[in-house]
C-alpha cells in the first residue's frame, strides 16, 4: 500500500496555480471522501451514545441492555468491529453493480473521479502536442471524441490499474483505522469509559480531534487521521490518473511517427517543493522515465508537456 503520510506540502497564502487544471475535480473527490468519513463518525456516535450498544448508561431499563453488551470485553469488541466493517464497506468502500452491454459489472465509487481525471489527461495531452507544433496530430473531436480514445486497449488497461490502485490504497487506510479503533475500544472498555468518552475516542481516530496520546504516528512523528489520509489519497490519485493518461497519449502517437520527450512542469508558485523543483532541472525525460515520475509525492500538482527542441525536431530517446 502506498504511504500517503510521508509528505505534506506546506501551505502558503499566495494564490495557487494548477498546471493540470484539475483543482475542481481534486476538491470534489476530497470533499466526497470527507463526507463519507463524516457519516461514519456520526454512525459511531449514534451507535455508542444514542443506541447505547454497550449498555454503558447508568440509568436504563432492564430490557435495554445494549446490542453488544456481552459478558466478555472481547465479545463486545468483536461485535462492534463487525458492525463497523459493515459501515465501512457500505459507506466508504461501496461497490455498485452496473449494467454494461448486458453484463453486470462491479465498480467502486472512486472510479468516477479517476476516469474523469484520465479523460482530462488525454484531452490535455492532445492539446499540448498540437501546441508544440505537431501538425499531424488531429484534434480530439476529429478522432471521435475522448470516449473513442478511451476505447484503445492500452488506455483501458492503464485505467483499470488506476482503479485498482486507488481502491486498494483506500482499503489499506480503512484497515489501519479499524486496527486503531479496535485497540482504543478495548482499552476504553477496560478503563470503564462512559459512552460519550468512548465515542469521542473512536471518532477522534477518524477525524483526529483530541487524540492526545492515542494518536497514530507517521514516520515524521505526526498524527494523520484516517479521514485526512483518505483526502490526501484522493488528491494524489487525481494527479496520477491525469499524468498516466497524458504520457500514454504521447506514447500512443509514436506508432504514427510522433516522437516526443516529456518536460516536467511545476505549478510555479510558493508551494512547489524543492524535490519537484530539482526534478525540472533534469528536463527532458524519455516517456519511459516520465511514466512513473508524477506524482512525485502526495498532493503533487506537477504535469508534463512535450519538450520543445524545435517544431520539427522533437524526438524521443530510446
C-alpha positions in Angstrom: 0.0 0.0 0.0 1.2 3.5 -0.8 2.3 5.6 2.2 0.3 8.8 1.9 1.7 10.2 5.2 5.3 10.8 4.4 5.0 14.2 2.8 2.5 17.0 3.2 3.4 20.3 1.4 3.4 23.5 3.4 0.5 25.7 2.5 1.1 29.4 1.9 -1.3 32.3 1.5 -0.2 33.1 -2.1 -2.6 32.1 -4.9 -2.4 28.5 -6.1 -1.7 27.7 -9.8 -2.7 24.4 -11.3 -0.9 23.2 -14.5 -3.2 20.1 -14.7 -6.4 22.1 -14.5 -7.9 19.5 -12.1 -8.3 21.7 -9.0 -12.1 21.5 -9.0 -12.0 17.7 -9.6 -9.5 17.2 -6.8 -11.6 19.3 -4.4 -14.7 17.4 -5.4 -13.1 14.0 -4.8 -11.6 15.1 -1.5 -15.0 16.6 -0.4 -16.8 13.4 -1.2 -14.2 11.4 0.7 -14.6 13.7 3.7 -18.4 13.4 3.6 -18.2 9.6 3.8 -15.9 9.6 6.8 -18.0 12.2 8.5 -21.0 10.0 8.1 -19.1 7.1 9.6 -18.2 9.3 12.6 -21.9 10.1 13.1 -22.9 6.5 12.9 -20.3 5.5 15.6 -21.6 8.3 17.9 -25.2 7.3 17.4 -24.4 3.6 17.9 -22.5 4.1 21.2 -24.3 7.1 22.7 -27.8 7.2 21.3 -28.3 3.4 20.9 -26.1 2.6 24.0 -24.9 -0.5 22.2 -22.6 -1.5 25.1 -25.2 -0.8 27.8 -22.9 1.8 29.4 -25.6 4.2 30.6 -26.1 4.1 34.3 -29.9 4.7 34.0 -31.6 2.3 31.7 -34.5 -0.1 31.6 -33.6 -3.7 32.4 -34.6 -4.9 29.0 -32.4 -2.4 27.3 -29.0 -4.0 28.0 -27.4 -2.9 24.7 -26.9 -4.7 21.4 -23.3 -5.5 22.2 -23.5 -5.8 25.9 -21.9 -9.2 26.2 -20.3 -10.6 29.3 -16.7 -10.6 28.0 -15.0 -7.5 26.6 -13.5 -9.4 23.7 -17.0 -10.3 22.6 -18.1 -6.6 22.8 -15.1 -5.5 20.7 -15.7 -8.3 18.1 -19.3 -7.5 17.7 -18.7 -3.8 17.4 -15.9 -4.3 14.8 -18.2 -6.5 12.8 -20.8 -3.7 12.7 -18.1 -1.1 11.9 -16.8 -3.2 9.0 -20.3 -3.2 7.5 -20.5 0.6 7.9 -17.1 1.0 6.2 -18.0 -1.4 3.4 -21.3 0.4 2.7 -20.2 4.0 3.2 -16.5 4.2 2.3 -15.7 1.1 0.2 -19.0 0.9 -1.5 -19.3 -1.1 -4.7 -22.2 -0.7 -7.1 -23.4 -3.0 -9.8 -23.8 -1.5 -13.2 -25.1 -3.0 -16.5 -22.8 -2.7 -19.4 -23.7 -4.3 -22.7 -26.0 -6.7 -20.9 -23.3 -7.7 -18.4 -23.3 -6.8 -14.7 -20.0 -5.3 -13.6 -18.8 -4.0 -10.2 -17.5 -0.5 -9.8 -16.1 1.4 -6.8 -17.5 4.9 -6.3 -13.9 6.2 -6.6 -13.7 5.1 -10.2 -16.0 8.1 -11.2 -13.3 10.6 -10.2 -10.4 8.5 -11.6 -11.9 8.2 -15.1 -12.8 11.9 -15.2 -9.2 12.8 -14.5 -7.9 10.3 -17.0 -10.1 11.8 -19.7 -8.8 15.2 -18.9 -5.3 13.9 -19.2 -5.9 12.6 -22.7 -7.5 15.8 -23.8 -4.7 17.8 -22.3 -2.0 15.7 -24.0 -3.6 16.1 -27.4 -3.8 19.8 -26.9 -0.2 20.1 -25.8 1.0 18.0 -28.8 -0.7 20.4 -31.2 0.5 23.4 -29.2 4.1 22.1 -29.5 3.8 22.1 -33.3 2.8 18.6 -34.3 0.7 19.5 -37.3 -0.2 15.9 -38.0 -1.9 15.4 -34.7 -5.7 15.7 -35.1 -8.0 17.3 -32.6 -9.8 15.0 -30.1 -13.0 15.8 -31.8 -11.6 14.7 -35.2 -10.9 11.3 -33.8 -14.4 10.7 -32.4 -14.0 12.4 -29.1 -12.4 11.3 -25.8 -14.7 8.3 -25.4 -13.3 6.8 -28.6 -9.8 7.4 -27.4 -10.6 5.7 -24.1 -11.6 2.5 -26.0 -8.0 2.0 -27.1 -6.8 -1.2 -25.2 -3.7 0.5 -23.7 -5.8 3.3 -22.2 -8.4 0.8 -20.9 -5.7 -1.4 -19.3 -3.9 1.6 -17.6 -7.2 2.9 -16.3 -8.0 -0.5 -14.8 -4.8 -0.4 -12.9 -5.5 3.1 -11.6 -8.9 1.9 -10.4 -7.4 -1.0 -8.5 -4.6 1.1 -7.0 -7.0 3.8 -5.6 -9.4 1.2 -4.2 -6.7 -0.9 -2.7 -5.0 2.0 -1.0 -8.3 3.2 0.4 -8.9 -0.2 1.8 -5.4 0.0 3.4 -6.3 3.3 5.1 -9.6 1.9 6.5 -7.8 -1.3 7.6 -5.3 0.8 9.6 -8.2 2.8 11.0 -10.0 -0.4 12.1 -6.9 -1.7 13.9 -6.6 1.6 15.8 -10.3 1.7 16.7 -10.2 -1.9 17.9 -7.2 -1.1 20.2 -8.8 2.0 21.6 -12.2 0.4 22.0 -10.7 -2.5 24.0 -8.7 -0.1 26.2 -11.7 2.2 26.7 -14.0 -0.7 27.8 -11.2 -1.9 30.2 -10.9 1.6 31.6 -14.6 1.9 32.2 -15.1 4.8 29.8 -18.7 6.1 29.5 -20.4 6.2 26.2 -19.7 9.8 25.4 -15.9 9.5 26.1 -15.7 6.1 24.3 -17.4 7.5 21.2 -15.2 10.6 21.2 -12.1 8.5 21.3 -13.2 6.3 18.4 -14.3 9.3 16.3 -11.0 11.0 17.0 -9.2 8.1 15.4 -11.0 9.0 12.2 -11.0 12.8 12.2 -8.1 13.5 14.5 -9.8 15.7 17.1 -8.5 15.4 20.6 -6.4 12.3 20.1 -3.7 13.1 22.5 -1.6 10.0 23.4 -3.8 7.8 21.3 -2.6 9.2 18.0 -1.4 7.0 15.1 2.0 8.5 14.4 3.7 8.5 11.0 7.4 8.3 10.2 7.9 12.0 10.8 6.2 11.9 14.2 2.9 13.4 13.0 -0.6 12.1 13.6 -2.5 11.9 10.3 -6.1 10.6 10.9 -7.8 8.2 8.5 -10.1 10.9 7.0 -7.1 13.2 6.3 -5.1 10.3 4.8 -8.1 9.5 2.5 -8.3 13.1 1.4 -4.6 13.1 0.5 -5.1 9.9 -1.4 -8.0 11.4 -3.4 -6.0 14.5 -4.4 -2.9 12.4 -5.2 -4.7 9.8 -7.4 -6.4 12.5 -9.5 -2.9 13.7 -10.4 -1.7 10.2 -11.0 -4.5 9.4 -13.4 -4.1 12.7 -15.3 -0.4 12.1 -15.7 -0.7 8.4 -16.7 -3.2 9.4 -19.4 -1.0 12.2 -20.6 2.1 10.1 -21.0 0.2 7.2 -22.6 -1.4 9.5 -25.1 2.1 10.8 -26.0 3.2 7.2 -26.4 0.2 6.2 -28.5 1.1 8.6 -31.2 4.5 7.1 -31.6 3.2 4.5 -33.9 2.4 7.4 -36.3 5.9 8.7 -36.2 5.2 11.3 -33.4 8.1 11.0 -31.1 8.4 13.3 -28.1 10.4 14.0 -25.0 8.5 15.0 -21.8 9.2 18.1 -19.9 8.1 18.2 -16.3 6.3 21.4 -15.3 5.5 22.5 -11.7 2.8 24.9 -10.6 5.4 27.6 -10.3 4.2 29.1 -7.0 5.4 29.3 -3.4 4.0 25.8 -2.7 6.3 24.0 -5.1 8.6 21.8 -3.0 12.4 21.5 -3.6 12.1 17.9 -4.8 9.8 18.8 -7.7 11.8 22.0 -8.4 15.0 20.0 -8.7 13.5 17.3 -11.0 12.6 20.0 -13.5 16.4 20.7 -13.8 16.7 17.3 -15.4 14.3 18.0 -18.2 13.7 16.5 -20.7 12.7 12.9 -19.8 12.0 10.0 -22.1 8.4 8.8 -21.9 9.7 5.6 -20.1 11.4 7.7 -17.5 8.5 10.1 -17.2 5.7 7.5 -16.9 6.1 7.0 -13.1 7.7 10.3 -12.3 4.5 12.0 -11.3 3.1 12.3 -8.7 6.5 12.9 -7.1 4.9 12.9 -3.6 1.4 13.0 -2.1 -0.6 16.0 -3.3 1.9 16.7 -6.1 0.5 19.1 -8.7 3.0 18.7 -11.5 2.4 17.6 -15.1 4.4 17.0 -18.3 4.3 18.7 -21.6 6.2 18.0 -24.9 9.7 19.3 -24.7 10.3 21.7 -27.5 13.6 21.2 -29.2 12.0 22.9 -32.2 8.8 22.4 -34.1 10.1 19.7 -36.4 12.9 18.2 -34.2 11.1 16.8 -31.2 12.4 13.3 -30.7 12.1 10.5 -28.2 15.3 8.9 -26.9 15.1 5.2 -26.7 
